[in-house]
Amino acid sequence: MNLGRLLRRPMGIDNGNGPPRYPVKEALARVRRLIYRGNKRECSCCGGTFSLFLFSPYMSALCPNCLSTERYRLLCRYLRDETDFGSREVSLLDIAPTWSFQEFCRSYENVEYLSVDIASPLAMHLMDITDIDFNDSRFDRIICYHVLEHVDEDMKALRELCRVLKPGGWAIIQVPIAVEKTVERSELTEEEAENLLRFDDHRRAYGKDFAELLESAGFIVEVVPFVKRFTTEEIKRYGLDETEDLYLCRK
């Protein structure tokens, strides 16, 4: 492994049954908290307040501390304000983990957190979500955030997510909504694909029929326009994604 790749790779330390710790990430976060200390912006993932959110040409505005993006701050705010998250013991499966959301979950002692990904070094288990190596009805909660657009067999993945969710449990499953009706990359011209699909590894453009796709996999779906509860000033302060409704999927 060359030096550049080594520096970019998060160096995790095993934390027993919990998610690994990343001392370098934690140290850099402490430095950024000092540099960007202030009270104009507030992160719903880590709870920190800052003078600004960081600009990134590839991602949304980043929290100086935990590096959360707008869509994850919306998720954490929803979990904290509108659900029983953390108030009782639950098992949670996080698909394609981010450090910011991992640390948010770590702050709740009652959350048994497990993460999986096909390749990410952040994941606690490496596996393909079209073939999840857990028993039926294993998890109380599932988070699958902007993952399915990268998966070839998305319906197979959705059926697997439904299989490992407990009856009475719920999942939040998000994708970018770009069109009226979901369309595969293979159905698009090169120009259409360039306009609709942000990245080369996006397999399809999801549409407003996404709730129907979730229902066909076995979920009971509620589309929650959570961000609309906030004022323009609050959206700016908390750095929330104002383009997304949340897809709450029950079993």
C-alpha angles and dihedrals in degrees: 000000000000122000095255093055091044092055092048094048113091109240104220128193117213112253101191110248094348130079115289121264122236110207095184092052091047093049093049090048090056090053093049091049089059095045095048100034114148143102107253096093131039128196117218091199101056100013093234125142122218145174091247146343116257121254119235125179091213104038140033122276107305129223107242091224111039098013092233118165129225095265093052092048087054090051095048092047090052094047092048099044106030108031140050090251109155096003093100137014113287136161115230130195114203115197115210096358128221123205092236095056093041089056092046089056092044089061090066112074093196094059116094098205125201126170132194137185136162093242115347116126087216092066120099090212129027112221143130113255090219086067108030112190097217131099123263115279093011101141136056093200135023129191117195107170121184094331108113094069086068095049122092096208101037096164091053088052091050092051089051091051090051091048095055094043115097120240105264091025127112141216133201108217118182135183132165109269109216109152143027095256128023113260130187121234089241089062094055131082117239090257093048091049091051091052098043105032114062097199137034092241095056106113098195146359111247120219141198087282090073092107089057090052090052091049091050088058090057104268129129102226133208119182107214118198089200098155091061088073090072130079122238090256092050092049088053094046095048094036095230128175104250094186099066134082114197120244107216109193120194131189 
